[in-house]
Amino acid sequence: MKAKVHITLKTGVLDPQGKAIEKSLDHLGFDGIGEVRQGKVIEIELAETDEAKARAAVEAMCRKLLANTVIENYAIELS
């Protein structure tokens, strides 16, 4: 089973990289760009075949290592 974890900063947390991307897009001539927020995607190959167990394992990974839950949100996609 494969897991994709999408990690983004929570609303209200400053995103300097997103702001830099936003300004760069403007300087490159892209019009109509609003606020830009950046994040990351982590792909994990799992040996687990039970979806509930796989989700529980990835949830634990996110809480313990992958995401700083004080300032970041995460969403898990299993396939």
mmCIF file of the N, C-alpha and C atoms, coordinates in Angstrom:
data_MODEL
# 
_entry.id   MODEL 
# 
loop_
_atom_site.group_PDB 
_atom_site.id 
_atom_site.type_symbol 
_atom_site.label_atom_id 
_atom_site.label_alt_id 
_atom_site.label_comp_id 
_atom_site.label_asym_id 
_atom_site.label_entity_id 
_atom_site.label_seq_id 
_atom_site.pdbx_PDB_ins_code 
_atom_site.Cartn_x 
_atom_site.Cartn_y 
_atom_site.Cartn_z 
_atom_site.occupancy 
_atom_site.B_iso_or_equiv 
_atom_site.pdbx_formal_charge 
_atom_site.auth_seq_id 
_atom_site.auth_comp_id 
_atom_site.auth_asym_id 
_atom_site.auth_atom_id 
_atom_site.pdbx_PDB_model_num 
ATOM 1   N N  . MET A 1 1  ? 0.855  -1.171 0.000   1.00 0.00 ? 1  MET A N  1 
ATOM 2   C CA . MET A 1 1  ? 0.000  0.000  0.000   1.00 0.00 ? 1  MET A CA 1 
ATOM 3   C C  . MET A 1 1  ? 0.901  1.235  0.000   1.00 0.00 ? 1  MET A C  1 
ATOM 4   N N  . LYS A 1 2  ? 0.434  2.289  -0.630  1.00 0.00 ? 2  LYS A N  1 
ATOM 5   C CA . LYS A 1 2  ? 1.195  3.535  -0.713  1.00 0.00 ? 2  LYS A CA 1 
ATOM 6   C C  . LYS A 1 2  ? 0.423  4.629  0.018   1.00 0.00 ? 2  LYS A C  1 
ATOM 7   N N  . ALA A 1 3  ? 1.149  5.429  0.788   1.00 0.00 ? 3  ALA A N  1 
ATOM 8   C CA . ALA A 1 3  ? 0.548  6.567  1.484   1.00 0.00 ? 3  ALA A CA 1 
ATOM 9   C C  . ALA A 1 3  ? 1.193  7.848  0.978   1.00 0.00 ? 3  ALA A C  1 
ATOM 10  N N  . LYS A 1 4  ? 0.359  8.853  0.775   1.00 0.00 ? 4  LYS A N  1 
ATOM 11  C CA . LYS A 1 4  ? 0.836  10.207 0.484   1.00 0.00 ? 4  LYS A CA 1 
ATOM 12  C C  . LYS A 1 4  ? 0.369  11.079 1.631   1.00 0.00 ? 4  LYS A C  1 
ATOM 13  N N  . VAL A 1 5  ? 1.305  11.818 2.204   1.00 0.00 ? 5  VAL A N  1 
ATOM 14  C CA . VAL A 1 5  ? 0.985  12.724 3.298   1.00 0.00 ? 5  VAL A CA 1 
ATOM 15  C C  . VAL A 1 5  ? 1.206  14.144 2.797   1.00 0.00 ? 5  VAL A C  1 
ATOM 16  N N  . HIS A 1 6  ? 0.147  14.935 2.800   1.00 0.00 ? 6  HIS A N  1 
ATOM 17  C CA . HIS A 1 6  ? 0.211  16.336 2.383   1.00 0.00 ? 6  HIS A CA 1 
ATOM 18  C C  . HIS A 1 6  ? 0.297  17.182 3.656   1.00 0.00 ? 6  HIS A C  1 
ATOM 19  N N  . ILE A 1 7  ? 1.375  17.953 3.787   1.00 0.00 ? 7  ILE A N  1 
ATOM 20  C CA . ILE A 1 7  ? 1.594  18.757 4.985   1.00 0.00 ? 7  ILE A CA 1 
ATOM 21  C C  . ILE A 1 7  ? 1.609  20.229 4.599   1.00 0.00 ? 7  ILE A C  1 
ATOM 22  N N  . THR A 1 8  ? 0.792  21.014 5.298   1.00 0.00 ? 8  THR A N  1 
ATOM 23  C CA . THR A 1 8  ? 0.713  22.453 5.037   1.00 0.00 ? 8  THR A CA 1 
ATOM 24  C C  . THR A 1 8  ? 0.698  23.204 6.364   1.00 0.00 ? 8  THR A C  1 
ATOM 25  N N  . LEU A 1 9  ? 1.101  24.453 6.311   1.00 0.00 ? 9  LEU A N  1 
ATOM 26  C CA . LEU A 1 9  ? 1.056  25.291 7.502   1.00 0.00 ? 9  LEU A CA 1 
ATOM 27  C C  . LEU A 1 9  ? -0.392 25.622 7.842   1.00 0.00 ? 9  LEU A C  1 
ATOM 28  N N  . LYS A 1 10 ? -0.685 25.694 9.129   1.00 0.00 ? 10 LYS A N  1 
ATOM 29  C CA . LYS A 1 10 ? -2.029 26.060 9.564   1.00 0.00 ? 10 LYS A CA 1 
ATOM 30  C C  . LYS A 1 10 ? -2.307 27.516 9.207   1.00 0.00 ? 10 LYS A C  1 
ATOM 31  N N  . THR A 1 11 ? -3.583 27.840 9.050   1.00 0.00 ? 11 THR A N  1 
ATOM 32  C CA . THR A 1 11 ? -4.004 29.207 8.786   1.00 0.00 ? 11 THR A CA 1 
ATOM 33  C C  . THR A 1 11 ? -3.516 30.097 9.923   1.00 0.00 ? 11 THR A C  1 
ATOM 34  N N  . GLY A 1 12 ? -2.967 31.227 9.571   1.00 0.00 ? 12 GLY A N  1 
ATOM 35  C CA . GLY A 1 12 ? -2.477 32.160 10.576  1.00 0.00 ? 12 GLY A CA 1 
ATOM 36  C C  . GLY A 1 12 ? -0.987 32.036 10.846  1.00 0.00 ? 12 GLY A C  1 
ATOM 37  N N  . VAL A 1 13 ? -0.374 30.934 10.408  1.00 0.00 ? 13 VAL A N  1 
ATOM 38  C CA . VAL A 1 13 ? 1.066  30.757 10.581  1.00 0.00 ? 13 VAL A CA 1 
ATOM 39  C C  . VAL A 1 13 ? 1.759  31.416 9.381   1.00 0.00 ? 13 VAL A C  1 
ATOM 40  N N  . LEU A 1 14 ? 2.739  32.261 9.663   1.00 0.00 ? 14 LEU A N  1 
ATOM 41  C CA . LEU A 1 14 ? 3.450  32.943 8.579   1.00 0.00 ? 14 LEU A CA 1 
ATOM 42  C C  . LEU A 1 14 ? 4.142  31.928 7.674   1.00 0.00 ? 14 LEU A C  1 
ATOM 43  N N  . ASP A 1 15 ? 4.091  32.204 6.367   1.00 0.00 ? 15 ASP A N  1 
ATOM 44  C CA . ASP A 1 15 ? 4.676  31.305 5.371   1.00 0.00 ? 15 ASP A CA 1 
ATOM 45  C C  . ASP A 1 15 ? 5.643  32.108 4.495   1.00 0.00 ? 15 ASP A C  1 
ATOM 46  N N  . PRO A 1 16 ? 6.883  32.323 4.960   1.00 0.00 ? 16 PRO A N  1 
ATOM 47  C CA . PRO A 1 16 ? 7.824  33.138 4.178   1.00 0.00 ? 16 PRO A CA 1 
ATOM 48  C C  . PRO A 1 16 ? 8.149  32.552 2.810   1.00 0.00 ? 16 PRO A C  1 
ATOM 49  N N  . GLN A 1 17 ? 8.200  31.217 2.691   1.00 0.00 ? 17 GLN A N  1 
ATOM 50  C CA . GLN A 1 17 ? 8.464  30.616 1.377   1.00 0.00 ? 17 GLN A CA 1 
ATOM 51  C C  . GLN A 1 17 ? 7.299  30.878 0.433   1.00 0.00 ? 17 GLN A C  1 
ATOM 52  N N  . GLY A 1 18 ? 6.087  30.763 0.936   1.00 0.00 ? 18 GLY A N  1 
ATOM 53  C CA . GLY A 1 18 ? 4.916  31.058 0.112   1.00 0.00 ? 18 GLY A CA 1 
ATOM 54  C C  . GLY A 1 18 ? 4.924  32.499 -0.350  1.00 0.00 ? 18 GLY A C  1 
ATOM 55  N N  . LYS A 1 19 ? 5.294  33.414 0.563   1.00 0.00 ? 19 LYS A N  1 
ATOM 56  C CA . LYS A 1 19 ? 5.362  34.834 0.214   1.00 0.00 ? 19 LYS A CA 1 
ATOM 57  C C  . LYS A 1 19 ? 6.426  35.079 -0.852  1.00 0.00 ? 19 LYS A C  1 
ATOM 58  N N  . ALA A 1 20 ? 7.578  34.395 -0.761  1.00 0.00 ? 20 ALA A N  1 
ATOM 59  C CA . ALA A 1 20 ? 8.642  34.546 -1.763  1.00 0.00 ? 20 ALA A CA 1 
ATOM 60  C C  . ALA A 1 20 ? 8.174  34.031 -3.123  1.00 0.00 ? 20 ALA A C  1 
ATOM 61  N N  . ILE A 1 21 ? 7.465  32.914 -3.134  1.00 0.00 ? 21 ILE A N  1 
ATOM 62  C CA . ILE A 1 21 ? 6.922  32.374 -4.392  1.00 0.00 ? 21 ILE A CA 1 
ATOM 63  C C  . ILE A 1 21 ? 5.926  33.358 -4.989  1.00 0.00 ? 21 ILE A C  1 
ATOM 64  N N  . GLU A 1 22 ? 5.055  33.890 -4.131  1.00 0.00 ? 22 GLU A N  1 
ATOM 65  C CA . GLU A 1 22 ? 4.047  34.865 -4.571  1.00 0.00 ? 22 GLU A CA 1 
ATOM 66  C C  . GLU A 1 22 ? 4.707  36.066 -5.245  1.00 0.00 ? 22 GLU A C  1 
ATOM 67  N N  . LYS A 1 23 ? 5.739  36.622 -4.613  1.00 0.00 ? 23 LYS A N  1 
ATOM 68  C CA . LYS A 1 23 ? 6.435  37.786 -5.176  1.00 0.00 ? 23 LYS A CA 1 
ATOM 69  C C  . LYS A 1 23 ? 7.153  37.431 -6.477  1.00 0.00 ? 23 LYS A C  1 
ATOM 70  N N  . SER A 1 24 ? 7.758  36.257 -6.530  1.00 0.00 ? 24 SER A N  1 
ATOM 71  C CA . SER A 1 24 ? 8.459  35.828 -7.746  1.00 0.00 ? 24 SER A CA 1 
ATOM 72  C C  . SER A 1 24 ? 7.493  35.655 -8.906  1.00 0.00 ? 24 SER A C  1 
ATOM 73  N N  . LEU A 1 25 ? 6.332  35.082 -8.646  1.00 0.00 ? 25 LEU A N  1 
ATOM 74  C CA . LEU A 1 25 ? 5.329  34.923 -9.704  1.00 0.00 ? 25 LEU A CA 1 
ATOM 75  C C  . LEU A 1 25 ? 4.895  36.285 -10.232 1.00 0.00 ? 25 LEU A C  1 
ATOM 76  N N  . ASP A 1 26 ? 4.719  37.240 -9.320  1.00 0.00 ? 26 ASP A N  1 
ATOM 77  C CA . ASP A 1 26 ? 4.347  38.598 -9.726  1.00 0.00 ? 26 ASP A CA 1 
ATOM 78  C C  . ASP A 1 26 ? 5.442  39.211 -10.587 1.00 0.00 ? 26 ASP A C  1 
ATOM 79  N N  . HIS A 1 27 ? 6.695  39.068 -10.178 1.00 0.00 ? 27 HIS A N  1 
ATOM 80  C CA . HIS A 1 27 ? 7.820  39.625 -10.945 1.00 0.00 ? 27 HIS A CA 1 
ATOM 81  C C  . HIS A 1 27 ? 7.973  38.965 -12.307 1.00 0.00 ? 27 HIS A C  1 
ATOM 82  N N  . LEU A 1 28 ? 7.539  37.721 -12.418 1.00 0.00 ? 28 LEU A N  1 
ATOM 83  C CA . LEU A 1 28 ? 7.601  37.018 -13.703 1.00 0.00 ? 28 LEU A CA 1 
ATOM 84  C C  . LEU A 1 28 ? 6.426  37.369 -14.614 1.00 0.00 ? 28 LEU A C  1 
ATOM 85  N N  . GLY A 1 29 ? 5.529  38.225 -14.119 1.00 0.00 ? 29 GLY A N  1 
ATOM 86  C CA . GLY A 1 29 ? 4.444  38.706 -14.961 1.00 0.00 ? 29 GLY A CA 1 
ATOM 87  C C  . GLY A 1 29 ? 3.148  37.924 -14.846 1.00 0.00 ? 29 GLY A C  1 
ATOM 88  N N  . PHE A 1 30 ? 3.036  37.037 -13.882 1.00 0.00 ? 30 PHE A N  1 
ATOM 89  C CA . PHE A 1 30 ? 1.786  36.302 -13.700 1.00 0.00 ? 30 PHE A CA 1 
ATOM 90  C C  . PHE A 1 30 ? 0.807  37.178 -12.925 1.00 0.00 ? 30 PHE A C  1 
ATOM 91  N N  . ASP A 1 31 ? -0.327 37.489 -13.560 1.00 0.00 ? 31 ASP A N  1 
ATOM 92  C CA . ASP A 1 31 ? -1.321 38.364 -12.947 1.00 0.00 ? 31 ASP A CA 1 
ATOM 93  C C  . ASP A 1 31 ? -2.374 37.543 -12.207 1.00 0.00 ? 31 ASP A C  1 
ATOM 94  N N  . GLY A 1 32 ? -3.058 38.195 -11.291 1.00 0.00 ? 32 GLY A N  1 
ATOM 95  C CA . GLY A 1 32 ? -4.182 37.577 -10.606 1.00 0.00 ? 32 GLY A CA 1 
ATOM 96  C C  . GLY A 1 32 ? -3.784 36.550 -9.559  1.00 0.00 ? 32 GLY A C  1 
ATOM 97  N N  . ILE A 1 33 ? -2.547 36.609 -9.091  1.00 0.00 ? 33 ILE A N  1 
ATOM 98  C CA . ILE A 1 33 ? -2.099 35.668 -8.066  1.00 0.00 ? 33 ILE A CA 1 
ATOM 99  C C  . ILE A 1 33 ? -2.462 36.234 -6.705  1.00 0.00 ? 33 ILE A C  1 
ATOM 100 N N  . GLY A 1 34 ? -3.197 35.470 -5.926  1.00 0.00 ? 34 GLY A N  1 
ATOM 101 C CA . GLY A 1 34 ? -3.517 35.851 -4.553  1.00 0.00 ? 34 GLY A CA 1 
ATOM 102 C C  . GLY A 1 34 ? -2.449 35.311 -3.624  1.00 0.00 ? 34 GLY A C  1 
ATOM 103 N N  . GLU A 1 35 ? -2.841 35.031 -2.412  1.00 0.00 ? 35 GLU A N  1 
ATOM 104 C CA . GLU A 1 35 ? -1.893 34.490 -1.428  1.00 0.00 ? 35 GLU A CA 1 
ATOM 105 C C  . GLU A 1 35 ? -1.402 33.112 -1.861  1.00 0.00 ? 35 GLU A C  1 
ATOM 106 N N  . VAL A 1 36 ? -0.114 32.869 -1.710  1.00 0.00 ? 36 VAL A N  1 
ATOM 107 C CA . VAL A 1 36 ? 0.483  31.571 -2.025  1.00 0.00 ? 36 VAL A CA 1 
ATOM 108 C C  . VAL A 1 36 ? 0.954  30.945 -0.721  1.00 0.00 ? 36 VAL A C  1 
ATOM 109 N N  . ARG A 1 37 ? 0.570  29.697 -0.498  1.00 0.00 ? 37 ARG A N  1 
ATOM 110 C CA . ARG A 1 37 ? 1.019  28.925 0.664   1.00 0.00 ? 37 ARG A CA 1 
ATOM 111 C C  . ARG A 1 37 ? 1.688  27.677 0.121   1.00 0.00 ? 37 ARG A C  1 
ATOM 112 N N  . GLN A 1 38 ? 2.821  27.322 0.660   1.00 0.00 ? 38 GLN A N  1 
ATOM 113 C CA . GLN A 1 38 ? 3.535  26.148 0.179   1.00 0.00 ? 38 GLN A CA 1 
ATOM 114 C C  . GLN A 1 38 ? 3.494  25.064 1.243   1.00 0.00 ? 38 GLN A C  1 
ATOM 115 N N  . GLY A 1 39 ? 3.730  23.846 0.808   1.00 0.00 ? 39 GLY A N  1 
ATOM 116 C CA . GLY A 1 39 ? 3.740  22.716 1.729   1.00 0.00 ? 39 GLY A CA 1 
ATOM 117 C C  . GLY A 1 39 ? 4.658  21.638 1.184   1.00 0.00 ? 39 GLY A C  1 
ATOM 118 N N  . LYS A 1 40 ? 4.449  20.429 1.660   1.00 0.00 ? 40 LYS A N  1 
ATOM 119 C CA . LYS A 1 40 ? 5.269  19.317 1.181   1.00 0.00 ? 40 LYS A CA 1 
ATOM 120 C C  . LYS A 1 40 ? 4.422  18.057 1.101   1.00 0.00 ? 40 LYS A C  1 
ATOM 121 N N  . VAL A 1 41 ? 4.873  17.130 0.268   1.00 0.00 ? 41 VAL A N  1 
ATOM 122 C CA . VAL A 1 41 ? 4.226  15.832 0.116   1.00 0.00 ? 41 VAL A CA 1 
ATOM 123 C C  . VAL A 1 41 ? 5.266  14.765 0.409   1.00 0.00 ? 41 VAL A C  1 
ATOM 124 N N  . ILE A 1 42 ? 4.903  13.825 1.255   1.00 0.00 ? 42 ILE A N  1 
ATOM 125 C CA . ILE A 1 42 ? 5.784  12.708 1.587   1.00 0.00 ? 42 ILE A CA 1 
ATOM 126 C C  . ILE A 1 42 ? 5.095  11.429 1.136   1.00 0.00 ? 42 ILE A C  1 
ATOM 127 N N  . GLU A 1 43 ? 5.787  10.625 0.334   1.00 0.00 ? 43 GLU A N  1 
ATOM 128 C CA . GLU A 1 43 ? 5.245  9.342  -0.130  1.00 0.00 ? 43 GLU A CA 1 
ATOM 129 C C  . GLU A 1 43 ? 5.916  8.224  0.648   1.00 0.00 ? 43 GLU A C  1 
ATOM 130 N N  . ILE A 1 44 ? 5.094  7.302  1.153   1.00 0.00 ? 44 ILE A N  1 
ATOM 131 C CA . ILE A 1 44 ? 5.599  6.191  1.958   1.00 0.00 ? 44 ILE A CA 1 
ATOM 132 C C  . ILE A 1 44 ? 5.033  4.886  1.406   1.00 0.00 ? 44 ILE A C  1 
ATOM 133 N N  . GLU A 1 45 ? 5.906  3.945  1.113   1.00 0.00 ? 45 GLU A N  1 
ATOM 134 C CA . GLU A 1 45 ? 5.504  2.608  0.673   1.00 0.00 ? 45 GLU A CA 1 
ATOM 135 C C  . GLU A 1 45 ? 5.339  1.754  1.933   1.00 0.00 ? 45 GLU A C  1 
ATOM 136 N N  . LEU A 1 46 ? 4.165  1.173  2.096   1.00 0.00 ? 46 LEU A N  1 
ATOM 137 C CA . LEU A 1 46 ? 3.860  0.375  3.284   1.00 0.00 ? 46 LEU A CA 1 
ATOM 138 C C  . LEU A 1 46 ? 3.655  -1.092 2.920   1.00 0.00 ? 46 LEU A C  1 
ATOM 139 N N  . ALA A 1 47 ? 4.129  -1.994 3.770   1.00 0.00 ? 47 ALA A N  1 
ATOM 140 C CA . ALA A 1 47 ? 3.894  -3.425 3.568   1.00 0.00 ? 47 ALA A CA 1 
ATOM 141 C C  . ALA A 1 47 ? 2.483  -3.814 4.012   1.00 0.00 ? 47 ALA A C  1 
ATOM 142 N N  . GLU A 1 48 ? 1.862  -2.975 4.823   1.00 0.00 ? 48 GLU A N  1 
ATOM 143 C CA . GLU A 1 48 ? 0.526  -3.250 5.355   1.00 0.00 ? 48 GLU A CA 1 
ATOM 144 C C  . GLU A 1 48 ? -0.512 -3.289 4.239   1.00 0.00 ? 48 GLU A C  1 
ATOM 145 N N  . THR A 1 49 ? -1.436 -4.259 4.309   1.00 0.00 ? 49 THR A N  1 
ATOM 146 C CA . THR A 1 49 ? -2.503 -4.364 3.306   1.00 0.00 ? 49 THR A CA 1 
ATOM 147 C C  . THR A 1 49 ? -3.861 -3.949 3.870   1.00 0.00 ? 49 THR A C  1 
ATOM 148 N N  . ASP A 1 50 ? -3.985 -3.895 5.187   1.00 0.00 ? 50 ASP A N  1 
ATOM 149 C CA . ASP A 1 50 ? -5.236 -3.473 5.825   1.00 0.00 ? 50 ASP A CA 1 
ATOM 150 C C  . ASP A 1 50 ? -5.260 -1.944 5.888   1.00 0.00 ? 50 ASP A C  1 
ATOM 151 N N  . GLU A 1 51 ? -6.269 -1.345 5.251   1.00 0.00 ? 51 GLU A N  1 
ATOM 152 C CA . GLU A 1 51 ? -6.315 0.114  5.145   1.00 0.00 ? 51 GLU A CA 1 
ATOM 153 C C  . GLU A 1 51 ? -6.398 0.794  6.506   1.00 0.00 ? 51 GLU A C  1 
ATOM 154 N N  . ALA A 1 52 ? -7.190 0.266  7.411   1.00 0.00 ? 52 ALA A N  1 
ATOM 155 C CA . ALA A 1 52 ? -7.326 0.886  8.735   1.00 0.00 ? 52 ALA A CA 1 
ATOM 156 C C  . ALA A 1 52 ? -6.001 0.855  9.500   1.00 0.00 ? 52 ALA A C  1 
ATOM 157 N N  . LYS A 1 53 ? -5.297 -0.267 9.425   1.00 0.00 ? 53 LYS A N  1 
ATOM 158 C CA . LYS A 1 53 ? -4.000 -0.373 10.106  1.00 0.00 ? 53 LYS A CA 1 
ATOM 159 C C  . LYS A 1 53 ? -2.968 0.544  9.456   1.00 0.00 ? 53 LYS A C  1 
ATOM 160 N N  . ALA A 1 54 ? -3.000 0.634  8.133   1.00 0.00 ? 54 ALA A N  1 
ATOM 161 C CA . ALA A 1 54 ? -2.068 1.508  7.419   1.00 0.00 ? 54 ALA A CA 1 
ATOM 162 C C  . ALA A 1 54 ? -2.315 2.962  7.796   1.00 0.00 ? 54 ALA A C  1 
ATOM 163 N N  . ARG A 1 55 ? -3.585 3.358  7.827   1.00 0.00 ? 55 ARG A N  1 
ATOM 164 C CA . ARG A 1 55 ? -3.921 4.742  8.191   1.00 0.00 ? 55 ARG A CA 1 
ATOM 165 C C  . ARG A 1 55 ? -3.473 5.039  9.619   1.00 0.00 ? 55 ARG A C  1 
ATOM 166 N N  . ALA A 1 56 ? -3.709 4.106  10.533  1.00 0.00 ? 56 ALA A N  1 
ATOM 167 C CA . ALA A 1 56 ? -3.300 4.304  11.929  1.00 0.00 ? 56 ALA A CA 1 
ATOM 168 C C  . ALA A 1 56 ? -1.778 4.451  12.039  1.00 0.00 ? 56 ALA A C  1 
ATOM 169 N N  . ALA A 1 57 ? -1.054 3.643  11.284  1.00 0.00 ? 57 ALA A N  1 
ATOM 170 C CA . ALA A 1 57 ? 0.410  3.718  11.311  1.00 0.00 ? 57 ALA A CA 1 
ATOM 171 C C  . ALA A 1 57 ? 0.895  5.065  10.782  1.00 0.00 ? 57 ALA A C  1 
ATOM 172 N N  . VAL A 1 58 ? 0.319  5.515  9.679   1.00 0.00 ? 58 VAL A N  1 
ATOM 173 C CA . VAL A 1 58 ? 0.740  6.797  9.092   1.00 0.00 ? 58 VAL A CA 1 
ATOM 174 C C  . VAL A 1 58 ? 0.338  7.960  9.993   1.00 0.00 ? 58 VAL A C  1 
ATOM 175 N N  . GLU A 1 59 ? -0.827 7.876  10.627  1.00 0.00 ? 59 GLU A N  1 
ATOM 176 C CA . GLU A 1 59 ? -1.237 8.901  11.606  1.00 0.00 ? 59 GLU A CA 1 
ATOM 177 C C  . GLU A 1 59 ? -0.181 9.021  12.702  1.00 0.00 ? 59 GLU A C  1 
ATOM 178 N N  . ALA A 1 60 ? 0.275  7.877  13.220  1.00 0.00 ? 60 ALA A N  1 
ATOM 179 C CA . ALA A 1 60 ? 1.298  7.877  14.267  1.00 0.00 ? 60 ALA A CA 1 
ATOM 180 C C  . ALA A 1 60 ? 2.600  8.488  13.747  1.00 0.00 ? 60 ALA A C  1 
ATOM 181 N N  . MET A 1 61 ? 2.974  8.168  12.516  1.00 0.00 ? 61 MET A N  1 
ATOM 182 C CA . MET A 1 61 ? 4.183  8.736  11.911  1.00 0.00 ? 61 MET A CA 1 
ATOM 183 C C  . MET A 1 61 ? 4.081  10.264 11.831  1.00 0.00 ? 61 MET A C  1 
ATOM 184 N N  . CYS A 1 62 ? 2.905  10.740 11.445  1.00 0.00 ? 62 CYS A N  1 
ATOM 185 C CA . CYS A 1 62 ? 2.699  12.185 11.319  1.00 0.00 ? 62 CYS A CA 1 
ATOM 186 C C  . CYS A 1 62 ? 2.810  12.866 12.677  1.00 0.00 ? 62 CYS A C  1 
ATOM 187 N N  . ARG A 1 63 ? 2.155  12.296 13.683  1.00 0.00 ? 63 ARG A N  1 
ATOM 188 C CA . ARG A 1 63 ? 2.175  12.896 15.020  1.00 0.00 ? 63 ARG A CA 1 
ATOM 189 C C  . ARG A 1 63 ? 3.568  12.867 15.646  1.00 0.00 ? 63 ARG A C  1 
ATOM 190 N N  . LYS A 1 64 ? 4.328  11.796 15.378  1.00 0.00 ? 64 LYS A N  1 
ATOM 191 C CA . LYS A 1 64 ? 5.632  11.636 16.031  1.00 0.00 ? 64 LYS A CA 1 
ATOM 192 C C  . LYS A 1 64 ? 6.802  12.273 15.278  1.00 0.00 ? 64 LYS A C  1 
ATOM 193 N N  . LEU A 1 65 ? 6.692  12.386 13.940  1.00 0.00 ? 65 LEU A N  1 
ATOM 194 C CA . LEU A 1 65 ? 7.853  12.849 13.177  1.00 0.00 ? 65 LEU A CA 1 
ATOM 195 C C  . LEU A 1 65 ? 7.536  13.745 11.983  1.00 0.00 ? 65 LEU A C  1 
ATOM 196 N N  . LEU A 1 66 ? 6.609  13.344 11.151  1.00 0.00 ? 66 LEU A N  1 
ATOM 197 C CA . LEU A 1 66 ? 6.457  13.978 9.843   1.00 0.00 ? 66 LEU A CA 1 
ATOM 198 C C  . LEU A 1 66 ? 5.894  15.394 9.890   1.00 0.00 ? 66 LEU A C  1 
ATOM 199 N N  . ALA A 1 67 ? 4.995  15.676 10.828  1.00 0.00 ? 67 ALA A N  1 
ATOM 200 C CA . ALA A 1 67 ? 4.359  16.993 10.887  1.00 0.00 ? 67 ALA A CA 1 
ATOM 201 C C  . ALA A 1 67 ? 4.541  17.598 12.274  1.00 0.00 ? 67 ALA A C  1 
ATOM 202 N N  . ASN A 1 68 ? 4.752  18.891 12.300  1.00 0.00 ? 68 ASN A N  1 
ATOM 203 C CA . ASN A 1 68 ? 4.757  19.625 13.563  1.00 0.00 ? 68 ASN A CA 1 
ATOM 204 C C  . ASN A 1 68 ? 3.310  20.059 13.783  1.00 0.00 ? 68 ASN A C  1 
ATOM 205 N N  . THR A 1 69 ? 2.571  19.282 14.549  1.00 0.00 ? 69 THR A N  1 
ATOM 206 C CA . THR A 1 69 ? 1.123  19.498 14.667  1.00 0.00 ? 69 THR A CA 1 
ATOM 207 C C  . THR A 1 69 ? 0.756  20.798 15.378  1.00 0.00 ? 69 THR A C  1 
ATOM 208 N N  . VAL A 1 70 ? 1.730  21.489 15.942  1.00 0.00 ? 70 VAL A N  1 
ATOM 209 C CA . VAL A 1 70 ? 1.459  22.794 16.539  1.00 0.00 ? 70 VAL A CA 1 
ATOM 210 C C  . VAL A 1 70 ? 1.203  23.818 15.434  1.00 0.00 ? 70 VAL A C  1 
ATOM 211 N N  . ILE A 1 71 ? 1.956  23.725 14.340  1.00 0.00 ? 71 ILE A N  1 
ATOM 212 C CA . ILE A 1 71 ? 1.840  24.736 13.276  1.00 0.00 ? 71 ILE A CA 1 
ATOM 213 C C  . ILE A 1 71 ? 1.450  24.158 11.920  1.00 0.00 ? 71 ILE A C  1 
ATOM 214 N N  . GLU A 1 72 ? 1.352  22.827 11.804  1.00 0.00 ? 72 GLU A N  1 
ATOM 215 C CA . GLU A 1 72 ? 1.069  22.218 10.506  1.00 0.00 ? 72 GLU A CA 1 
ATOM 216 C C  . GLU A 1 72 ? -0.159 21.300 10.561  1.00 0.00 ? 72 GLU A C  1 
ATOM 217 N N  . ASN A 1 73 ? -0.870 21.271 9.440   1.00 0.00 ? 73 ASN A N  1 
ATOM 218 C CA . ASN A 1 73 ? -1.947 20.314 9.214   1.00 0.00 ? 73 ASN A CA 1 
ATOM 219 C C  . ASN A 1 73 ? -1.415 19.228 8.296   1.00 0.00 ? 73 ASN A C  1 
ATOM 220 N N  . TYR A 1 74 ? -2.023 18.061 8.355   1.00 0.00 ? 74 TYR A N  1 
ATOM 221 C CA . TYR A 1 74 ? -1.651 17.010 7.411   1.00 0.00 ? 74 TYR A CA 1 
ATOM 222 C C  . TYR A 1 74 ? -2.893 16.271 6.952   1.00 0.00 ? 74 TYR A C  1 
ATOM 223 N N  . ALA A 1 75 ? -2.812 15.742 5.736   1.00 0.00 ? 75 ALA A N  1 
ATOM 224 C CA . ALA A 1 75 ? -3.886 14.921 5.169   1.00 0.00 ? 75 ALA A CA 1 
ATOM 225 C C  . ALA A 1 75 ? -3.240 13.676 4.584   1.00 0.00 ? 75 ALA A C  1 
ATOM 226 N N  . ILE A 1 76 ? -3.869 12.536 4.835   1.00 0.00 ? 76 ILE A N  1 
ATOM 227 C CA . ILE A 1 76 ? -3.333 11.258 4.396   1.00 0.00 ? 76 ILE A CA 1 
ATOM 228 C C  . ILE A 1 76 ? -4.172 10.700 3.262   1.00 0.00 ? 76 ILE A C  1 
ATOM 229 N N  . GLU A 1 77 ? -3.500 10.239 2.220   1.00 0.00 ? 77 GLU A N  1 
ATOM 230 C CA . GLU A 1 77 ? -4.126 9.623  1.044   1.00 0.00 ? 77 GLU A CA 1 
ATOM 231 C C  . GLU A 1 77 ? -3.551 8.215  0.913   1.00 0.00 ? 77 GLU A C  1 
ATOM 232 N N  . LEU A 1 78 ? -4.386 7.203  0.917   1.00 0.00 ? 78 LEU A N  1 
ATOM 233 C CA . LEU A 1 78 ? -3.907 5.823  0.756   1.00 0.00 ? 78 LEU A CA 1 
ATOM 234 C C  . LEU A 1 78 ? -4.329 5.263  -0.597  1.00 0.00 ? 78 LEU A C  1 
ATOM 235 N N  . SER A 1 79 ? -3.453 4.479  -1.191  1.00 0.00 ? 79 SER A N  1 
ATOM 236 C CA . SER A 1 79 ? -3.802 3.824  -2.469  1.00 0.00 ? 79 SER A CA 1 
ATOM 237 C C  . SER A 1 79 ? -3.111 2.481  -2.553  1.00 0.00 ? 79 SER A C  1 
# 
